[in-house]
Amino acid sequence: MSSLSQKRIILGITGGIAAYKSAEIARRLQDQGAEVRVIMTDSAQEFIRPLTLQALTGKPVHTDLLDPKAEAAMGHIELARWADAILVAPATANFMAALNQGTANDLLTTVCLASSGKIIVAPAMNQAMWSQPASQENIECLKQRGIAILEPDNGIQACGDIGPGRLQQPEAIIEHMGSVFDSGILSGKQVVITAGPTREAIDPVRYISNHSSGKMGYALASAMLDAGASVTLISGPVSLQCPDRCELISVVSTDDMLAATAQAVTKADIFISAAAVADYRVTEVASQKIKKKSDKMSLNLSKTPDIVSILSKDNPKLFVVGFAAETDRVEAYARKKLEQKHLNAIIANDVSRNDIGFNSDDNEALWIDANNCKALSKKSKTQLAREIAVLIANEINH
Ligand code: PMT
């Protein structure tokens, strides 16, 4: 699996003859495991039909800022939040001027303005337009703002001119996209992450568990890999694909998770406890299926071992980040856990909300450590995980 695996990419297409190459780019991004949504400007649709891109991506193509139907399905703000990166290929001189000025007069410029993800622009235009000081100034300003520019190739142009302005070949664009998410900020570090729920058997048929899907923990594993770390992911039962380059240890019960994690952290620098560990288990697991005898049934429960507390105490050099799943007084309860569990930091999320927390694709949280409380605004778990990687790297490397 490539580093584009499970990344959500908006492919923005503006109106130039090179728009025909965008179909190939969409296909290759998907070959690399990315999820692709397409936004086309009005003039792009003069060069290539939205149907082509819809057929290639299996998703409706977004074209209108003010279409109530499209906004109801996935509005411009949702699209901006959804994307880990926006690739605009080809990008016209007009689009780059609008991006530089921050105008938001169509869907693509609006989504770029609303996005906190990475923006990559692959310009294509006539060589004289490319060389104009106005175009070059726009390019310089965009670069200074952290927007990656995939400089056009030199050669014969559709208009017959020769010079710089040809869209880079799709394979070169895809190669660049493969490195967009690599930061190296945690290179050489060993990270252990727990994810998903644990299950505590009641009898051979039933168990106690919770709603964790593993999405947050798996997103963290991808973000840590992109940051250059080696990652061991210790996962409860979930139906997610493990990121490539990641060592996966699958477990079921809290005891299994404790044993696997205790061993893994002995070689680690960082431990992130994102798993929703079952807090209680039945005191005695029945060896046969318990029969329904009466209307009511009681279970005798005992506390499970607190994995993160045990391991933070046993490994004082380990940088330990916990999560706090709360439904009320989120910050206050999280601060208590930070202290009681001897953590370097805790990420508090509100699991009473349907749009974040358990099982949703997005999350919103507070990063709390001894000196800071930083609000991490609502975004995809992939983007949030990358923000967390930066916060951890800042702490570790300072
Ligand atoms: O998996 P998703 O669907 O993506 O949902 C993400 C999430 C909501 C599960 C995740 O963001 C999250 O909040 N994970 C922690 C869930 C939890 O168990 O929180 P807690 O407040 O009960 O526990 C505090 C910390 O102690 C956590 O780091 C937890 O992993 C750890 N713990 C808890 C109990 C226990 N017996 N051992 C532990 O190590």
Residues whose N, C-alpha, C, O or C-beta is under 5 A from the ligand:
A	BS01	PMT	G196 H211 S212 S213 G214 K215 M216 G217 S273 A274 A275 A276 V277 A278 D279 T304 P305 D306 I307 V308 G322 F323 A324 A325 N349 G357 F358 N359 S360
